[in-house]
């Protein structure tokens, strides 16, 4: 498969990471934060819209306490955020680029 030609104004993907150890380390930490099957599924659901923890637990078929633990990890990395409404904490993506990451992962799966 031939490589796509790079436009003059476009940097090749990953070019900044080649030279920047600190940036590569930050990205690796973010990937580790998502790199758990349940967290990937939580992020995929939140790509569709805000959800409260009980709705997430029901949709995922796992106890609410486990979903809360996974959400805590995602919050610690500023990937999701919570807003209180009607006595519930509603979770949303705090990093909109996660939608692109989920889309990319779905395309790469199984290769």
N, CA, C and O atoms as a printed pandas DataFrame, in Angstrom:
     atom_number atom_name residue_name chain_id  residue_number  x_coord  y_coord  z_coord
0              1         N          UNK        A               1    0.846   -1.170    0.000
1              2        CA          UNK        A               1    0.000    0.000    0.000
2              3         C          UNK        A               1    0.893    1.235    0.000
3              4         O          UNK        A               1    1.776    1.362    0.849
4              5         N          UNK        A               2    0.674    2.133   -0.933
5              6        CA          UNK        A               2    1.509    3.322   -1.064
6              7         C          UNK        A               2    1.169    4.326    0.010
7              8         O          UNK        A               2    0.008    4.479    0.390
8              9         N          UNK        A               3    2.193    5.015    0.500
9             10        CA          UNK        A               3    1.987    6.042    1.520
10            11         C          UNK        A               3    1.313    7.243    0.882
11            12         O          UNK        A               3    1.581    7.585   -0.269
12            13         N          UNK        A               4    0.444    7.872    1.641
13            14        CA          UNK        A               4   -0.232    9.077    1.177
14            15         C          UNK        A               4    0.781   10.201    1.121
15            16         O          UNK        A               4    1.526   10.389    2.083
16            17         N          UNK        A               5    0.841   10.966    0.024
17            18        CA          UNK        A               5    1.816   12.051   -0.037
18            19         C          UNK        A               5    1.505   13.117    1.012
19            20         O          UNK        A               5    0.341   13.406    1.290
20            21         N          UNK        A               6    2.542   13.688    1.582
21            22        CA          UNK        A               6    2.391   14.729    2.593
22            23         C          UNK        A               6    2.309   16.082    1.904
23            24         O          UNK        A               6    3.159   16.416    1.079
24            25         N          UNK        A               7    1.294   16.855    2.240
25            26        CA          UNK        A               7    1.181   18.200    1.703
26            27         C          UNK        A               7    2.244   19.086    2.334
27            28         O          UNK        A               7    2.695   18.819    3.448
28            29         N          UNK        A               8    2.645   20.130    1.634
29            30        CA          UNK        A               8    3.720   21.007    2.123
30            31         C          UNK        A               8    3.411   21.595    3.496
31            32         O          UNK        A               8    4.314   21.721    4.324
32            33         N          UNK        A               9    2.164   21.955    3.753
33            34        CA          UNK        A               9    1.796   22.589    5.020
34            35         C          UNK        A               9    1.442   21.582    6.110
35            36         O          UNK        A               9    1.160   21.965    7.246
36            37         N          UNK        A              10    1.457   20.317    5.771
37            38        CA          UNK        A              10    1.028   19.266    6.702
38            39         C          UNK        A              10    2.238   18.509    7.240
39            40         O          UNK        A              10    3.075   18.030    6.475
40            41         N          UNK        A              11    2.322   18.408    8.584
41            42        CA          UNK        A              11    3.396   17.602    9.190
42            43         C          UNK        A              11    2.993   16.143    9.180
43            44         O          UNK        A              11    1.821   15.823    9.380
44            45         N          UNK        A              12    3.946   15.251    8.948
45            46        CA          UNK        A              12    3.615   13.829    9.020
46            47         C          UNK        A              12    3.136   13.452   10.423
47            48         O          UNK        A              12    3.612   14.009   11.412
48            49         N          UNK        A              13    2.204   12.516   10.511
49            50        CA          UNK        A              13    1.696   12.062   11.810
50            51         C          UNK        A              13    2.847   11.569   12.669
51            52         O          UNK        A              13    3.710   10.826   12.202
52            53         N          UNK        A              14    2.852   11.987   13.926
53            54        CA          UNK        A              14    3.858   11.522   14.868
54            55         C          UNK        A              14    5.163   12.280   14.831
55            56         O          UNK        A              14    6.060   11.989   15.623
56            57         N          UNK        A              15    5.303   13.251   13.934
57            58        CA          UNK        A              15    6.594   13.930   13.808
58            59         C          UNK        A              15    7.000   14.654   15.091
59            60         O          UNK        A              15    8.184   14.676   15.428
60            61         N          UNK        A              16    6.053   15.242   15.810
61            62        CA          UNK        A              16    6.393   15.922   17.068
62            63         C          UNK        A              16    6.828   14.919   18.129
63            64         O          UNK        A              16    7.673   15.230   18.967
64            65         N          UNK        A              17    6.261   13.729   18.099
65            66        CA          UNK        A              17    6.586   12.715   19.104
66            67         C          UNK        A              17    7.991   12.156   18.926
67            68         O          UNK        A              17    8.609   11.705   19.890
68            69         N          UNK        A              18    8.483   12.183   17.727
69            70        CA          UNK        A              18    9.822   11.653   17.466
70            71         C          UNK        A              18   10.858   12.431   18.273
71            72         O          UNK        A              18   11.832   11.858   18.761
72            73         N          UNK        A              19   10.645   13.719   18.409
73            74        CA          UNK        A              19   11.627   14.584   19.060
74            75         C          UNK        A              19   11.305   14.913   20.518
75            76         O          UNK        A              19   12.173   15.427   21.224
76            77         N          UNK        A              20   10.114   14.641   20.981
77            78        CA          UNK        A              20    9.677   15.150   22.280
78            79         C          UNK        A              20    9.351   14.007   23.247
79            80         O          UNK        A              20    8.240   13.477   23.246
80            81         N          UNK        A              21   10.342   13.638   24.075
81            82        CA          UNK        A              21   10.147   12.555   25.055
82            83         C          UNK        A              21    9.026   12.870   26.036
83            84         O          UNK        A              21    8.233   11.992   26.374
84            85         N          UNK        A              22    8.955   14.114   26.496
85            86        CA          UNK        A              22    7.938   14.498   27.489
86            87         C          UNK        A              22    6.535   14.361   26.911
87            88         O          UNK        A              22    5.630   13.865   27.582
88            89         N          UNK        A              23    6.355   14.794   25.680
89            90        CA          UNK        A              23    5.041   14.676   25.042
90            91         C          UNK        A              23    4.667   13.205   24.861
91            92         O          UNK        A              23    3.527   12.814   25.109
92            93         N          UNK        A              24    5.623   12.404   24.432
93            94        CA          UNK        A              24    5.371   10.971   24.253
94            95         C          UNK        A              24    4.984   10.327   25.583
95            96         O          UNK        A              24    4.102    9.470   25.620
96            97         N          UNK        A              25    5.633   10.731   26.668
97            98        CA          UNK        A              25    5.320   10.187   27.999
98            99         C          UNK        A              25    3.912   10.585   28.425
99           100         O          UNK        A              25    3.185    9.762   28.982
100          101         N          UNK        A              26    3.510   11.843   28.173
101          102        CA          UNK        A              26    2.152   12.291   28.530
102          103         C          UNK        A              26    1.104   11.508   27.745
103          104         O          UNK        A              26    0.082   11.098   28.296
104          105         N          UNK        A              27    1.362   11.307   26.472
105          106        CA          UNK        A              27    0.407   10.567   25.645
106          107         C          UNK        A              27    0.319    9.115   26.098
107          108         O          UNK        A              27   -0.767    8.537   26.121
108          109         N          UNK        A              28    1.446    8.527   26.457
109          110        CA          UNK        A              28    1.444    7.145   26.956
110          111         C          UNK        A              28    0.608    7.038   28.228
111          112         O          UNK        A              28   -0.118    6.060   28.402
112          113         N          UNK        A              29    0.697    8.022   29.116
113          114        CA          UNK        A              29   -0.111    8.011   30.345
114          115         C          UNK        A              29   -1.601    8.095   30.020
115          116         O          UNK        A              29   -2.411    7.404   30.638
116          117         N          UNK        A              30   -1.964    8.933   29.060
117          118        CA          UNK        A              30   -3.367    9.039   28.669
118          119         C          UNK        A              30   -3.867    7.730   28.060
119          120         O          UNK        A              30   -4.985    7.295   28.335
120          121         N          UNK        A              31   -3.038    7.116   27.238
121          122        CA          UNK        A              31   -3.433    5.836   26.652
122          123         C          UNK        A              31   -3.592    4.765   27.725
123          124         O          UNK        A              31   -4.499    3.936   27.646
124          125         N          UNK        A              32   -2.709    4.778   28.733
125          126        CA          UNK        A              32   -2.841    3.810   29.837
126          127         C          UNK        A              32   -4.148    4.030   30.588
127          128         O          UNK        A              32   -4.778    3.074   31.040
128          129         N          UNK        A              33   -4.555    5.289   30.720
129          130        CA          UNK        A              33   -5.796    5.597   31.433
130          131         C          UNK        A              33   -7.008    5.011   30.716
131          132         O          UNK        A              33   -7.991    4.643   31.359
132          133         N          UNK        A              34   -6.946    4.923   29.416
133          134        CA          UNK        A              34   -8.057    4.387   28.631
134          135         C          UNK        A              34   -7.906    2.880   28.405
135          136         O          UNK        A              34   -8.882    2.199   28.092
136          137         N          UNK        A              35   -6.702    2.366   28.562
137          138        CA          UNK        A              35   -6.371    0.992   28.165
138          139         C          UNK        A              35   -6.887   -0.071   29.127
139          140         O          UNK        A              35   -6.108   -0.800   29.742
140          141         N          UNK        A              36   -8.175   -0.146   29.246
141          142        CA          UNK        A              36   -8.847   -1.180   30.033
142          143         C          UNK        A              36  -10.174   -1.416   29.320
143          144         O          UNK        A              36  -10.849   -0.449   28.963
144          145         N          UNK        A              37  -10.565   -2.650   29.105
145          146        CA          UNK        A              37  -11.789   -2.904   28.331
146          147         C          UNK        A              37  -13.015   -2.149   28.834
147          148         O          UNK        A              37  -13.791   -1.632   28.031
148          149         N          UNK        A              38  -13.197   -2.081   30.140
149          150        CA          UNK        A              38  -14.368   -1.389   30.664
150          151         C          UNK        A              38  -14.254    0.121   30.449
151          152         O          UNK        A              38  -15.246    0.774   30.128
152          153         N          UNK        A              39  -13.062    0.677   30.621
153          154        CA          UNK        A              39  -12.886    2.118   30.397
154          155         C          UNK        A              39  -13.074    2.463   28.922
155          156         O          UNK        A              39  -13.632    3.511   28.597
156          157         N          UNK        A              40  -12.616    1.594   28.031
157          158        CA          UNK        A              40  -12.843    1.833   26.598
158          159         C          UNK        A              40  -14.340    1.876   26.322
159          160         O          UNK        A              40  -14.815    2.742   25.587
160          161         N          UNK        A              41  -15.082    0.945   26.908
161          162        CA          UNK        A              41  -16.533    0.902   26.702
162          163         C          UNK        A              41  -17.216    2.121   27.301
163          164         O          UNK        A              41  -18.150    2.660   26.707
164          165         N          UNK        A              42  -16.760    2.565   28.478
165          166        CA          UNK        A              42  -17.324    3.770   29.101
166          167         C          UNK        A              42  -17.103    4.969   28.189
167          168         O          UNK        A              42  -18.030    5.737   27.933
168          169         N          UNK        A              43  -15.891    5.128   27.704
169          170        CA          UNK        A              43  -15.585    6.245   26.811
170          171         C          UNK        A              43  -16.450    6.162   25.554
171          172         O          UNK        A              43  -16.967    7.182   25.097
172          173         N          UNK        A              44  -16.615    4.969   24.991
173          174        CA          UNK        A              44  -17.444    4.806   23.791
174          175         C          UNK        A              44  -18.889    5.229   24.061
175          176         O          UNK        A              44  -19.508    5.876   23.216
176          177         N          UNK        A              45  -19.429    4.872   25.221
177          178        CA          UNK        A              45  -20.796    5.282   25.571
178          179         C          UNK        A              45  -20.860    6.797   25.728
179          180         O          UNK        A              45  -21.802    7.431   25.255
180          181         N          UNK        A              46  -19.863    7.377   26.388
181          182        CA          UNK        A              46  -19.871    8.826   26.601
182          183         C          UNK        A              46  -19.661    9.591   25.295
183          184         O          UNK        A              46  -19.997   10.773   25.216
184          185         N          UNK        A              47  -19.112    8.941   24.275
185          186        CA          UNK        A              47  -19.021    9.568   22.956
186          187         C          UNK        A              47  -20.423    9.850   22.406
187          188         O          UNK        A              47  -20.609   10.760   21.598
188          189         N          UNK        A              48  -21.393    9.068   22.847
189          190        CA          UNK        A              48  -22.771    9.216   22.381
190          191         C          UNK        A              48  -23.543   10.272   23.157
191          192         O          UNK        A              48  -24.571   10.757   22.686
192          193         N          UNK        A              49  -23.053   10.637   24.355
193          194        CA          UNK        A              49  -23.729   11.652   25.162
194          195         C          UNK        A              49  -23.515   11.430   26.644
195          196         O          UNK        A              49  -22.991   10.398   27.062
196          197         N          UNK        A              50  -23.925   12.412   27.437
197          198        CA          UNK        A              50  -23.777   12.359   28.887
198          199         C          UNK        A              50  -24.590   11.202   29.468
199          200         O          UNK        A              50  -25.655   10.852   28.960
200          201         N          UNK        A              51  -24.058   10.616   30.551
201          202        CA          UNK        A              51  -24.743    9.509   31.229
202          203         C          UNK        A              51  -24.480    9.606   32.716
203          204         O          UNK        A              51  -23.430   10.093   33.135
204          205         N          UNK        A              52  -25.434    9.142   33.521
205          206        CA          UNK        A              52  -25.146    9.032   34.953
206          207         C          UNK        A              52  -24.644    7.624   35.245
207          208         O          UNK        A              52  -24.845    6.702   34.455
208          209         N          UNK        A              53  -23.992    7.477   36.386
209          210        CA          UNK        A              53  -23.275    6.241   36.686
210          211         C          UNK        A              53  -24.201    5.024   36.691
211          212         O          UNK        A              53  -23.806    3.945   36.248
212          213         N          UNK        A              54  -25.415    5.186   37.183
213          214        CA          UNK        A              54  -26.338    4.046   37.209
214          215         C          UNK        A              54  -26.721    3.602   35.799
215          216         O          UNK        A              54  -26.835    2.405   35.533
216          217         N          UNK        A              55  -26.918    4.553   34.906
217          218        CA          UNK        A              55  -27.237    4.211   33.515
218          219         C          UNK        A              55  -26.046    3.522   32.855
219          220         O          UNK        A              55  -26.218    2.569   32.095
220          221         N          UNK        A              56  -24.844    4.005   33.146
221          222        CA          UNK        A              56  -23.644    3.358   32.618
222          223         C          UNK        A              56  -23.541    1.921   33.123
223          224         O          UNK        A              56  -23.284    0.996   32.352
224          225         N          UNK        A              57  -23.746    1.748   34.430
225          226        CA          UNK        A              57  -23.643    0.410   35.026
226          227         C          UNK        A              57  -24.656   -0.542   34.400
227          228         O          UNK        A              57  -24.333   -1.687   34.087
228          229         N          UNK        A              58  -25.869   -0.063   34.224
229          230        CA          UNK        A              58  -26.919   -0.906   33.634
230          231         C          UNK        A              58  -26.569   -1.271   32.186
231          232         O          UNK        A              58  -26.691   -2.426   31.778
232          233         N          UNK        A              59  -26.143   -0.294   31.439
233          234        CA          UNK        A              59  -25.804   -0.546   30.028
234          235         C          UNK        A              59  -24.614   -1.493   29.880
235          236         O          UNK        A              59  -24.571   -2.314   28.964
236          237         N          UNK        A              60  -23.644   -1.367   30.798
237          238        CA          UNK        A              60  -22.444   -2.205   30.748
238          239         C          UNK        A              60  -22.650   -3.568   31.391
239          240         O          UNK        A              60  -21.879   -4.496   31.147
240          241         N          UNK        A              61  -23.692   -3.694   32.214
241          242        CA          UNK        A              61  -23.960   -4.958   32.890
242          243         C          UNK        A              61  -22.977   -5.259   34.008
243          244         O          UNK        A              61  -22.669   -6.421   34.272
244          245         N          UNK        A              62  -22.479   -4.209   34.671
245          246        CA          UNK        A              62  -21.544   -4.375   35.786
246          247         C          UNK        A              62  -22.027   -3.535   36.973
247          248         O          UNK        A              62  -22.785   -2.584   36.785
248          249         N          UNK        A              63  -21.600   -3.873   38.180
249          250        CA          UNK        A              63  -22.021   -3.110   39.345
250          251         C          UNK        A              63  -21.598   -1.643   39.274
251          252         O          UNK        A              63  -20.552   -1.302   38.722
252          253         N          UNK        A              64  -22.437   -0.795   39.847
253          254        CA          UNK        A              64  -22.197    0.649   39.860
254          255         C          UNK        A              64  -20.857    0.981   40.505
255          256         O          UNK        A              64  -20.173    1.900   40.054
256          257         N          UNK        A              65  -20.465    0.252   41.551
257          258        CA          UNK        A              65  -19.202    0.534   42.242
258          259         C          UNK        A              65  -17.998    0.354   41.305
259          260         O          UNK        A              65  -17.033    1.116   41.367
260          261         N          UNK        A              66  -18.069   -0.647   40.454
261          262        CA          UNK        A              66  -16.966   -0.890   39.505
262          263         C          UNK        A              66  -16.915    0.218   38.463
263          264         O          UNK        A              66  -15.833    0.690   38.112
264          265         N          UNK        A              67  -18.074    0.635   37.965
265          266        CA          UNK        A              67  -18.118    1.738   37.000
266          267         C          UNK        A              67  -17.567    3.007   37.649
267          268         O          UNK        A              67  -16.821    3.754   37.015
268          269         N          UNK        A              68  -17.928    3.253   38.899
269          270        CA          UNK        A              68  -17.431    4.437   39.608
270          271         C          UNK        A              68  -15.904    4.407   39.727
271          272         O          UNK        A              68  -15.251    5.438   39.566
272          273         N          UNK        A              69  -15.338    3.241   40.006
273          274        CA          UNK        A              69  -13.873    3.120   40.090
274          275         C          UNK        A              69  -13.217    3.460   38.763
275          276         O          UNK        A              69  -12.203    4.157   38.721
276          277         N          UNK        A              70  -13.800    2.966   37.686
277          278        CA          UNK        A              70  -13.234    3.228   36.364
278          279         C          UNK        A              70  -13.390    4.697   35.975
279          280         O          UNK        A              70  -12.490    5.277   35.368
280          281         N          UNK        A              71  -14.521    5.296   36.321
281          282        CA          UNK        A              71  -14.729    6.716   36.057
282          283         C          UNK        A              71  -13.728    7.574   36.836
283          284         O          UNK        A              71  -13.260    8.601   36.345
284          285         N          UNK        A              72  -13.413    7.141   38.042
285          286        CA          UNK        A              72  -12.437    7.863   38.863
286          287         C          UNK        A              72  -11.087    7.943   38.150
287          288         O          UNK        A              72  -10.446    8.994   38.146
288          289         N          UNK        A              73  -10.662    6.846   37.555
289          290        CA          UNK        A              73   -9.390    6.819   36.827
290          291         C          UNK        A              73   -9.453    7.772   35.637
291          292         O          UNK        A              73   -8.507    8.519   35.387
292          293         N          UNK        A              74  -10.549    7.747   34.912
293          294        CA          UNK        A              74  -10.700    8.640   33.762
294          295         C          UNK        A              74  -10.748   10.106   34.197
295          296         O          UNK        A              74  -10.211   10.976   33.511
296          297         N          UNK        A              75  -11.392   10.377   35.335
297          298        CA          UNK        A              75  -11.442   11.757   35.857
298          299         C          UNK        A              75  -10.064   12.236   36.284
299          300         O          UNK        A              75   -9.701   13.386   36.038
300          301         N          UNK        A              76   -9.290   11.356   36.925
301          302        CA          UNK        A              76   -7.946   11.731   37.383
302          303         C          UNK        A              76   -7.056   12.178   36.222
303          304         O          UNK        A              76   -6.136   12.974   36.410
304          305         N          UNK        A              77   -7.329   11.672   35.043
305          306        CA          UNK        A              77   -6.553   12.047   33.856
306          307         C          UNK        A              77   -7.265   13.121   33.027
307          308         O          UNK        A              77   -6.879   13.404   31.893
308          309         N          UNK        A              78   -8.304   13.709   33.610
309          310        CA          UNK        A              78   -9.067   14.785   32.954
310          311         C          UNK        A              78   -9.656   14.365   31.609
311          312         O          UNK        A              78   -9.776   15.180   30.694
312          313         N          UNK        A              79  -10.019   13.101   31.499
313          314        CA          UNK        A              79  -10.620   12.607   30.266
314          315         C          UNK        A              79  -12.140   12.678   30.314
315          316         O          UNK        A              79  -12.790   12.839   29.281
316          317         N          UNK        A              80  -12.710   12.557   31.516
317          318        CA          UNK        A              80  -14.151   12.745   31.710
318          319         C          UNK        A              80  -14.354   13.730   32.857
319          320         O          UNK        A              80  -13.468   13.945   33.684
320          321         N          UNK        A              81  -15.541   14.317   32.883
321          322        CA          UNK        A              81  -15.901   15.251   33.946
322          323         C          UNK        A              81  -17.330   14.946   34.371
323          324         O          UNK        A              81  -18.096   14.332   33.628
324          325         N          UNK        A              82  -17.675   15.381   35.570
325          326        CA          UNK        A              82  -19.015   15.134   36.101
326          327         C          UNK        A              82  -19.710   16.457   36.398
327          328         O          UNK        A              82  -19.086   17.436   36.809
328          329         N          UNK        A              83  -21.018   16.454   36.176
329          330        CA          UNK        A              83  -21.869   17.588   36.504
330          331         C          UNK        A              83  -23.052   17.047   37.290
331          332         O          UNK        A              83  -23.634   16.034   36.904
332          333         N          UNK        A              84  -23.416   17.699   38.379
333          334        CA          UNK        A              84  -24.552   17.248   39.196
334          335         C          UNK        A              84  -25.847   17.843   38.667
335          336         O          UNK        A              84  -25.967   19.052   38.470
336          337         N          UNK        A              85  -26.837   16.935   38.438
337          338        CA          UNK        A              85  -28.173   17.341   38.017
338          339         C          UNK        A              85  -29.179   16.392   38.642
339          340         O          UNK        A              85  -29.013   15.174   38.586
340          341         N          UNK        A              86  -30.202   16.942   39.225
341          342        CA          UNK        A              86  -31.296   16.131   39.787
342          343         C          UNK        A              86  -30.798   15.043   40.733
343          344         O          UNK        A              86  -31.356   13.946   40.761
344          345         N          UNK        A              87  -29.766   15.330   41.498
345          346        CA          UNK        A              87  -29.256   14.381   42.472
346          347         C          UNK        A              87  -28.322   13.327   41.900
347          348         O          UNK        A              87  -27.846   12.462   42.636
348          349         N          UNK        A              88  -28.052   13.382   40.608
349          350        CA          UNK        A              88  -27.152   12.425   39.965
350          351         C          UNK        A              88  -25.930   13.151   39.425
351          352         O          UNK        A              88  -25.991   14.322   39.053
352          353         N          UNK        A              89  -24.828   12.428   39.393
353          354        CA          UNK        A              89  -23.637   12.932   38.712
354          355         C          UNK        A              89  -23.706   12.428   37.277
355          356         O          UNK        A              89  -23.705   11.222   37.033
356          357         N          UNK        A              90  -23.766   13.354   36.339
357          358        CA          UNK        A              90  -23.763   13.010   34.918
358          359         C          UNK        A              90  -22.343   13.161   34.397
359          360         O          UNK        A              90  -21.691   14.182   34.618
360          361         N          UNK        A              91  -21.878   12.141   33.710
361          362        CA          UNK        A              91  -20.510   12.134   33.195
362          363         C          UNK        A              91  -20.515   12.468   31.711
363          364         O          UNK        A              91  -21.418   12.085   30.967
364          365         N          UNK        A              92  -19.481   13.194   31.306
365          366        CA          UNK        A              92  -19.312   13.580   29.910
366          367         C          UNK        A              92  -17.834   13.514   29.568
367          368         O          UNK        A              92  -16.980   13.492   30.455
368          369         N          UNK        A              93  -17.544   13.483   28.295
369          370        CA          UNK        A              93  -16.157   13.542   27.866
370          371         C          UNK        A              93  -15.627   14.938   28.135
371          372         O          UNK        A              93  -16.233   15.925   27.717
372          373         N          UNK        A              94  -14.509   15.029   28.822
373          374        CA          UNK        A              94  -13.861   16.315   29.047
374          375         C          UNK        A              94  -12.835   16.568   27.944
375          376         O          UNK        A              94  -12.400   17.699   27.731
376          377         N          UNK        A              95  -12.462   15.509   27.256
377          378        CA          UNK        A              95  -11.504   15.608   26.148
378          379         C          UNK        A              95  -12.219   15.155   24.877
379          380         O          UNK        A              95  -12.321   13.955   24.619
380          381         N          UNK        A              96  -12.715   16.108   24.080
381          382        CA          UNK        A              96  -13.485   15.750   22.883
382          383         C          UNK        A              96  -12.708   14.907   21.873
383          384         O          UNK        A              96  -13.322   14.184   21.088
384          385         N          UNK        A              97  -11.389   14.979   21.870
385          386        CA          UNK        A              97  -10.588   14.200   20.929
386          387         C          UNK        A              97  -10.702   12.696   21.174
387          388         O          UNK        A              97  -10.298   11.895   20.330
388          389         N          UNK        A              98  -11.253   12.311   22.330
389          390        CA          UNK        A              98  -11.473   10.887   22.585
390          391         C          UNK        A              98  -12.403   10.270   21.543
391          392         O          UNK        A              98  -12.310    9.078   21.252
392          393         N          UNK        A              99  -13.292   11.075   20.987
393          394        CA          UNK        A              99  -14.174   10.557   19.932
394          395         C          UNK        A              99  -13.348   10.064   18.746
395          396         O          UNK        A              99  -13.623    9.003   18.187
396          397         N          UNK        A             100  -12.342   10.838   18.372
397          398        CA          UNK        A             100  -11.469   10.435   17.267
398          399         C          UNK        A             100  -10.678    9.190   17.632
399          400         O          UNK        A             100  -10.481    8.308   16.795
400          401         N          UNK        A             101  -10.222    9.114   18.886
401          402        CA          UNK        A             101   -9.462    7.950   19.328
402          403         C          UNK        A             101  -10.332    6.698   19.272
403          404         O          UNK        A             101   -9.880    5.656   18.796
404          405         N          UNK        A             102  -11.565    6.785   19.748
405          406        CA          UNK        A             102  -12.478    5.642   19.720
406          407         C          UNK        A             102  -12.741    5.228   18.279
407          408         O          UNK        A             102  -12.735    4.039   17.962
408          409         N          UNK        A             103  -12.969    6.191   17.415
409          410        CA          UNK        A             103  -13.207    5.893   16.005
410          411         C          UNK        A             103  -11.996    5.202   15.388
411          412         O          UNK        A             103  -12.144    4.228   14.649
412          413         N          UNK        A             104  -10.811    5.701   15.686
413          414        CA          UNK        A             104   -9.574    5.101   15.172
414          415         C          UNK        A             104   -9.416    3.666   15.694
415          416         O          UNK        A             104   -9.072    2.762   14.934
416          417         N          UNK        A             105   -9.668    3.463   16.997
417          418        CA          UNK        A             105   -9.529    2.128   17.579
418          419         C          UNK        A             105  -10.507    1.149   16.938
419          420         O          UNK        A             105  -10.166   -0.009   16.697
420          421         N          UNK        A             106  -11.721    1.617   16.665
421          422        CA          UNK        A             106  -12.697    0.733   16.030
422          423         C          UNK        A             106  -12.241    0.315   14.634
423          424         O          UNK        A             106  -12.474   -0.819   14.216
424          425         N          UNK        A             107  -11.596    1.224   13.918
425          426        CA          UNK        A             107  -11.105    0.909   12.574
426          427         C          UNK        A             107   -9.881   -0.005   12.627
427          428         O          UNK        A             107   -9.687   -0.831   11.735
428          429         N          UNK        A             108   -9.061    0.135   13.661
429          430        CA          UNK        A             108   -7.822   -0.652   13.764
430          431         C          UNK        A             108   -8.066   -2.041   14.349
431          432         O          UNK        A             108   -7.238   -2.930   14.153
432          433         N          UNK        A             109   -9.146   -2.253   15.042
433          434        CA          UNK        A             109   -9.452   -3.502   15.735
434          435         C          UNK        A             109   -9.434   -4.669   14.769
435          436         O          UNK        A             109  -10.016   -4.612   13.686
436          437         N          UNK        A             110   -8.760   -5.723   15.179
437          438        CA          UNK        A             110   -8.793   -6.957   14.429
438          439         C          UNK        A             110   -7.831   -7.062   13.265
439          440         O          UNK        A             110   -7.886   -8.020   12.494
440          441         N          UNK        A             111   -6.965   -6.100   13.134
441          442        CA          UNK        A             111   -6.004   -6.182   12.016
442          443         C          UNK        A             111   -4.794   -6.941   12.415
443          444         O          UNK        A             111   -3.879   -7.112   11.609
